[in-house]
Amino acid sequence: MKTQKDKPWIVIYSVMALVFIVLHYLLELKIFEPWAEYIPVFKKLSISLFLISLILVISKVISRIVDNQNYLEGNRYNLLRIIRFLTIVLNLIVVVAFLFQNIYAAAVSFGLISLVLGFALQAPIASFIAWVYLIFRRSYLVGDRIQINGLRGDVVEISYLDTSILECSGDYLGNDRSSGRVIRFPNSLILREEIINYSGPQLPFIWNETAIQIAYTSDLQFVEDCLMAAARADFKERYPQRQTFNNEQWEPAVYFRINTYAWMEAVISYPVEPQDTTGRRNRILRAALPMLNAAPDKVKFPEGALR
């Protein structure tokens, strides 16, 4: 969709660049001699507008190329942000070059303006520096699930000054599903708080566990086999690109522990994508419980007055 939107702008900016460069050379014709005192200003304005249009054309072409490449969503987002930022900086340089005839005067003006803005805008500047840090350090990318300063959610936008996450869990949910609330925090927060990233290309999964209560007289080996079979089958169906038997790192495991209410707990520990924790738990239980219920002589559950 974005690629299609870029196409008309590439054409528009290209036409604008052509018009301004042609106008620049047309101003040398004798027909404009009556306005000779204004010609240098118009020529400088036309060449400045030509450079701005050219910069915009190049940025749109590069953005389209990046958008068509097979990059991760977070990497593509960061590259497009960098392209947009460089486009703004280059256009500002062209504008300043037009406004200031003297390079030294421009440098002095920039120095004074920077000094004033440095004191007045300390917080935004710190957030912008943190954005640069994020681009190179890659602490998190768009699409990652993170936790910072007690806030947890999926990153949906990393702007120059702040980050937006779509909250999961939150005040009204007892699971890891999205709460529907968008949280924004300044990028400068990452410079003074620890970041927990549940996602990433190196470790695409986190570990989760689900417990069921059983009696001490249950066949523990049978319970373990049922839970393992359910977890393996779901992993193979859900993540066909990663075969469990080829990667022991993602092999599920079952362990048993004593429950406070005198029952035993069988706990299945399994890998899962951060956004799929609730769904994967439900699928494992839906697959395992029918197998366990089908063997009442081997598995006893808390029920009735025995609960």
Backbone torsions as a table, in degrees:
resi	resn	phi	psi	omega
1	MET	NA	-47.1	-178.5
2	LYS	-63.6	-37.9	179.4
3	THR	-60.3	-41.4	178.8
4	GLN	-64.9	-36.8	179.8
5	LYS	-69.0	-28.9	-178.2
6	ASP	-73.3	-27.8	-173.6
7	LYS	-59.2	-50.5	179.5
8	PRO	-63.7	-33.7	179.6
9	TRP	-68.3	-34.9	176.6
10	ILE	-61.2	-43.0	179.2
11	VAL	-66.3	-45.1	-178.5
12	ILE	-61.4	-48.7	-179.1
13	TYR	-66.0	-34.3	178.2
14	SER	-65.1	-43.5	177.8
15	VAL	-63.4	-42.0	178.5
16	MET	-61.4	-43.9	179.3
17	ALA	-61.5	-41.9	179.3
18	LEU	-64.4	-43.1	179.8
19	VAL	-62.0	-44.8	-176.7
20	PHE	-69.1	-37.1	-179.9
21	ILE	-72.2	-35.2	175.5
22	VAL	-66.3	-43.1	178.1
23	LEU	-60.5	-37.6	179.7
24	HIS	-58.2	-42.3	-178.2
25	TYR	-83.2	-26.9	176.8
26	LEU	-66.8	-27.9	-179.6
27	LEU	-65.4	-12.6	178.3
28	GLU	-83.6	-9.0	179.5
29	LEU	-67.1	153.6	-177.0
30	LYS	-67.2	-19.2	-178.4
31	ILE	-63.0	-22.0	-178.7
32	PHE	-97.7	10.0	-177.4
33	GLU	-61.1	-33.2	178.0
34	PRO	-61.2	-21.8	179.0
35	TRP	-108.4	33.2	-172.8
36	ALA	-57.0	-34.8	-177.8
37	GLU	-69.2	-20.8	179.6
38	TYR	-97.0	-12.5	-175.6
39	ILE	-57.9	-45.8	-179.6
40	PRO	-58.3	-38.7	179.8
41	VAL	-67.1	-44.9	-179.2
42	PHE	-66.0	-36.5	178.6
43	LYS	-66.1	-41.5	178.4
44	LYS	-67.2	-38.1	178.0
45	LEU	-65.0	-42.9	-178.8
46	SER	-65.2	-39.9	-180.0
47	ILE	-71.1	-32.3	177.2
48	SER	-67.0	-44.6	178.0
49	LEU	-66.1	-33.5	175.5
50	PHE	-63.1	-45.1	-179.7
51	LEU	-65.1	-40.2	178.1
52	ILE	-61.9	-44.9	179.2
53	SER	-63.3	-40.9	-179.9
54	LEU	-64.1	-41.8	178.1
55	ILE	-61.5	-42.1	179.5
56	LEU	-65.6	-39.3	177.5
57	VAL	-61.8	-48.5	-178.6
58	ILE	-61.9	-41.8	-179.6
59	SER	-64.1	-40.3	179.3
60	LYS	-67.2	-38.9	178.9
61	VAL	-65.6	-45.4	179.2
62	ILE	-64.4	-41.3	178.5
63	SER	-60.8	-39.3	179.5
64	ARG	-66.7	-40.0	177.9
65	ILE	-63.1	-46.1	179.4
66	VAL	-61.3	-41.8	-177.0
67	ASP	-65.9	-26.5	-179.1
68	ASN	-88.6	-9.6	-179.9
69	GLN	-79.9	158.7	-177.4
70	ASN	-88.2	61.1	178.2
71	TYR	-91.6	158.9	169.4
72	LEU	-63.3	151.8	-176.8
73	GLU	-56.1	-44.0	-178.8
74	GLY	-65.7	-40.7	178.7
75	ASN	-66.2	-41.6	178.6
76	ARG	-62.0	-43.4	-179.5
77	TYR	-60.7	-45.3	-179.3
78	ASN	-64.5	-41.9	179.6
79	LEU	-62.6	-42.5	179.2
80	LEU	-65.5	-36.8	176.8
81	ARG	-64.8	-41.5	179.4
82	ILE	-64.1	-43.1	178.9
83	ILE	-60.5	-44.2	179.6
84	ARG	-63.0	-41.4	-179.3
85	PHE	-65.7	-45.2	179.5
86	LEU	-64.0	-35.5	177.4
87	THR	-61.7	-44.6	179.2
88	ILE	-63.4	-43.5	-178.7
89	VAL	-63.2	-46.0	-178.8
90	LEU	-64.8	-39.5	177.8
91	ASN	-66.1	-37.3	176.8
92	LEU	-64.0	-37.9	177.9
93	ILE	-62.5	-41.8	178.6
94	VAL	-63.7	-43.1	180.0
95	VAL	-63.4	-43.7	179.7
96	VAL	-64.9	-39.9	178.3
97	ALA	-62.7	-32.2	177.5
98	PHE	-74.1	-40.2	-175.8
99	LEU	-74.0	-32.0	-176.2
100	PHE	-112.6	116.8	177.0
101	GLN	-72.6	-33.5	-176.1
102	ASN	-98.8	120.8	-179.9
103	ILE	-61.7	-37.8	-180.0
104	TYR	-64.8	-41.8	178.4
105	ALA	-64.1	-38.3	177.9
106	ALA	-63.5	-41.7	-179.1
107	ALA	-65.5	-42.0	179.0
108	VAL	-64.6	-42.9	179.7
109	SER	-62.0	-43.4	177.9
110	PHE	-62.0	-38.7	179.8
111	GLY	-63.7	-44.6	-179.9
112	LEU	-66.7	-43.0	179.9
113	ILE	-63.6	-42.0	-179.6
114	SER	-63.6	-38.1	-179.6
115	LEU	-64.3	-44.8	-179.4
116	VAL	-66.1	-46.7	-178.5
117	LEU	-66.5	-30.7	179.7
118	GLY	-61.1	-38.6	178.1
119	PHE	-77.9	-38.0	-173.9
120	ALA	-78.7	-28.2	-173.0
121	LEU	-122.9	48.5	-177.9
122	GLN	-63.2	-43.9	-177.4
123	ALA	-65.3	-49.1	177.1
124	PRO	-61.8	-36.8	178.8
125	ILE	-64.8	-41.1	177.3
126	ALA	-62.4	-38.9	178.9
127	SER	-68.0	-36.7	178.2
128	PHE	-67.4	-41.5	177.3
129	ILE	-62.1	-38.5	177.3
130	ALA	-64.6	-35.2	176.2
131	TRP	-62.4	-43.7	177.0
132	VAL	-60.3	-41.6	177.3
133	TYR	-59.9	-42.9	179.9
134	LEU	-62.9	-39.4	-178.6
135	ILE	-61.5	-42.9	-175.4
136	PHE	-89.0	-36.2	-177.4
137	ARG	-83.7	-24.3	177.5
138	ARG	55.4	46.8	177.8
139	SER	-61.6	-35.0	172.4
140	TYR	-156.5	156.2	179.6
141	LEU	-124.1	167.2	174.2
142	VAL	-60.6	131.3	-177.4
143	GLY	100.9	-16.3	179.2
144	ASP	-77.0	149.5	172.3
145	ARG	-97.9	122.3	-175.2
146	ILE	-129.4	165.8	172.0
147	GLN	-136.4	128.3	-179.8
148	ILE	-147.0	128.4	177.5
149	ASN	53.7	38.8	179.5
150	GLY	83.1	-3.9	178.7
151	LEU	-96.6	133.1	-179.2
152	ARG	-133.5	135.4	179.1
153	GLY	176.0	-176.5	-179.2
154	ASP	-97.6	129.5	-178.3
155	VAL	-70.1	124.3	179.5
156	VAL	-113.5	-18.6	179.3
157	GLU	-158.2	137.4	173.0
158	ILE	-123.9	98.2	180.0
159	SER	-90.2	-177.3	-176.7
160	TYR	-68.8	-24.0	-175.6
161	LEU	-117.8	-25.4	-177.7
162	ASP	-145.6	168.4	178.8
163	THR	-121.0	139.1	177.8
164	SER	-112.5	131.5	176.7
165	ILE	-125.5	145.9	174.6
166	LEU	-91.5	109.7	-171.2
167	GLU	-61.5	139.3	169.6
168	CYS	-116.7	155.9	-172.7
169	SER	63.2	-110.7	179.1
170	GLY	88.1	-161.6	-173.8
171	ASP	-79.4	-18.8	-170.5
172	TYR	-116.4	2.0	-177.4
173	LEU	-125.6	147.9	176.3
174	GLY	-108.2	13.6	178.0
175	ASN	-131.3	-171.9	-175.7
176	ASP	-96.5	17.3	179.8
177	ARG	-78.5	159.2	-179.1
178	SER	-64.2	135.6	179.5
179	SER	-85.7	-13.1	-178.2
180	GLY	89.9	-3.9	-179.6
181	ARG	-96.1	138.6	177.2
182	VAL	-101.2	127.0	180.0
183	ILE	-111.8	131.3	175.7
184	ARG	-116.2	135.3	175.6
185	PHE	-137.3	149.5	-179.0
186	PRO	-65.7	143.3	179.4
187	ASN	-59.6	-27.6	-178.8
188	SER	-60.9	-18.1	-179.9
189	LEU	-61.7	-30.2	-177.3
190	ILE	-70.8	-16.7	-179.3
191	LEU	-81.8	-12.6	-178.3
192	ARG	-129.9	0.0	179.3
193	GLU	-126.4	152.1	176.0
194	GLU	-78.2	146.1	-179.6
195	ILE	-113.2	128.3	173.8
196	ILE	-104.9	116.3	-179.6
197	ASN	-108.1	115.8	-178.5
198	TYR	-86.1	-6.1	-176.0
199	SER	-120.0	-178.9	175.8
200	GLY	141.0	153.2	-178.6
201	PRO	-68.2	-27.2	180.0
202	GLN	-73.1	-43.5	-179.9
203	LEU	-126.9	89.7	-175.8
204	PRO	-72.2	-13.5	-176.6
205	PHE	-118.1	154.5	164.4
206	ILE	-113.4	169.2	-179.6
207	TRP	-103.0	134.6	178.5
208	ASN	-130.2	164.7	178.5
209	GLU	-144.0	151.3	179.0
210	THR	-132.7	134.0	-176.9
211	ALA	-113.7	142.6	170.6
212	ILE	-126.8	146.7	-178.6
213	GLN	-91.2	134.4	178.2
214	ILE	-137.9	167.3	179.1
215	ALA	-83.5	158.1	178.2
216	TYR	-63.4	-24.4	-176.9
217	THR	-85.4	3.3	-179.5
218	SER	-71.3	156.1	175.3
219	ASP	-79.4	99.8	-173.6
220	LEU	-63.5	-36.9	179.7
221	GLN	-65.6	-39.5	178.1
222	PHE	-65.1	-42.9	178.2
223	VAL	-61.1	-44.9	179.3
224	GLU	-61.6	-43.9	-179.4
225	ASP	-61.8	-41.0	-179.6
226	CYS	-65.2	-45.7	-179.8
227	LEU	-65.7	-41.2	178.8
228	MET	-64.3	-41.7	179.9
229	ALA	-63.2	-41.5	179.5
230	ALA	-65.0	-43.5	-178.7
231	ALA	-67.6	-42.6	179.9
232	ARG	-65.4	-43.1	-179.4
233	ALA	-63.1	-41.8	179.4
234	ASP	-67.5	-39.1	178.8
235	PHE	-61.9	-44.6	-178.2
236	LYS	-64.8	-37.1	179.9
237	GLU	-76.6	-39.1	-175.2
238	ARG	-80.2	-37.5	-177.4
239	TYR	-124.1	68.7	-176.4
240	PRO	-64.5	-20.6	-179.2
241	GLN	-75.5	-11.8	-179.9
242	ARG	-124.9	105.1	-178.3
243	GLN	-85.4	124.2	-176.9
244	THR	-58.1	-40.6	-175.3
245	PHE	-72.0	-13.3	175.9
246	ASN	-96.9	-7.5	-177.4
247	ASN	-141.0	92.0	-176.8
248	GLU	-65.1	-15.3	-180.0
249	GLN	-61.4	-29.0	-176.6
250	TRP	-105.8	19.9	178.6
251	GLU	-74.4	126.9	178.8
252	PRO	-68.8	169.4	-179.0
253	ALA	-147.9	152.5	178.8
254	VAL	-122.7	135.5	172.2
255	TYR	-138.4	163.5	-176.1
256	PHE	-120.2	146.6	179.0
257	ARG	-146.6	162.7	-178.3
258	ILE	-85.0	131.5	178.1
259	ASN	-88.4	151.1	-178.8
260	THR	-60.2	-31.0	-174.6
261	TYR	-97.7	31.4	170.9
262	ALA	74.4	9.3	172.5
263	TRP	-104.2	160.8	176.0
264	MET	-93.1	150.3	176.7
265	GLU	-115.2	130.4	171.3
266	ALA	-98.9	121.7	-174.0
267	VAL	-115.7	122.4	175.6
268	ILE	-100.0	123.8	179.1
269	SER	-107.8	130.4	-171.4
270	TYR	-149.7	154.5	176.5
271	PRO	-81.3	148.7	-178.5
272	VAL	-157.6	146.9	172.8
273	GLU	-67.4	142.6	-174.9
274	PRO	-54.2	-35.7	-177.7
275	GLN	-81.9	-3.7	-173.6
276	ASP	-115.3	17.0	-173.8
277	THR	-61.9	-47.4	-178.7
278	THR	-67.8	-44.2	-179.0
279	GLY	-63.1	-42.2	-178.6
280	ARG	-68.2	-38.6	176.7
281	ARG	-60.8	-43.6	179.7
282	ASN	-64.2	-40.9	-178.5
283	ARG	-66.4	-39.6	179.1
284	ILE	-64.8	-43.8	179.9
285	LEU	-65.8	-40.5	179.5
286	ARG	-64.2	-29.2	179.3
287	ALA	-85.1	-35.8	-173.6
288	ALA	-81.9	-40.8	-174.9
289	LEU	-61.1	-41.0	176.3
290	PRO	-61.0	-36.2	178.0
291	MET	-67.1	-39.1	-179.7
292	LEU	-71.9	-41.0	179.9
293	ASN	-68.3	-22.9	-179.6
294	ALA	-75.7	-8.4	-179.7
295	ALA	-127.2	69.5	-178.0
296	PRO	-65.1	-20.5	177.8
297	ASP	-75.5	-18.3	-178.2
298	LYS	-105.6	-23.3	-174.8
299	VAL	-131.6	128.3	176.5
300	LYS	-116.8	135.2	179.6
301	PHE	-113.3	154.3	172.7
302	PRO	-63.7	126.4	178.6
303	GLU	-156.8	157.1	177.2
304	GLY	59.0	-139.2	-177.8
305	ALA	-72.8	-10.8	-179.4
306	LEU	-85.0	-4.7	-177.6
307	ARG	-65.6	NA	NA
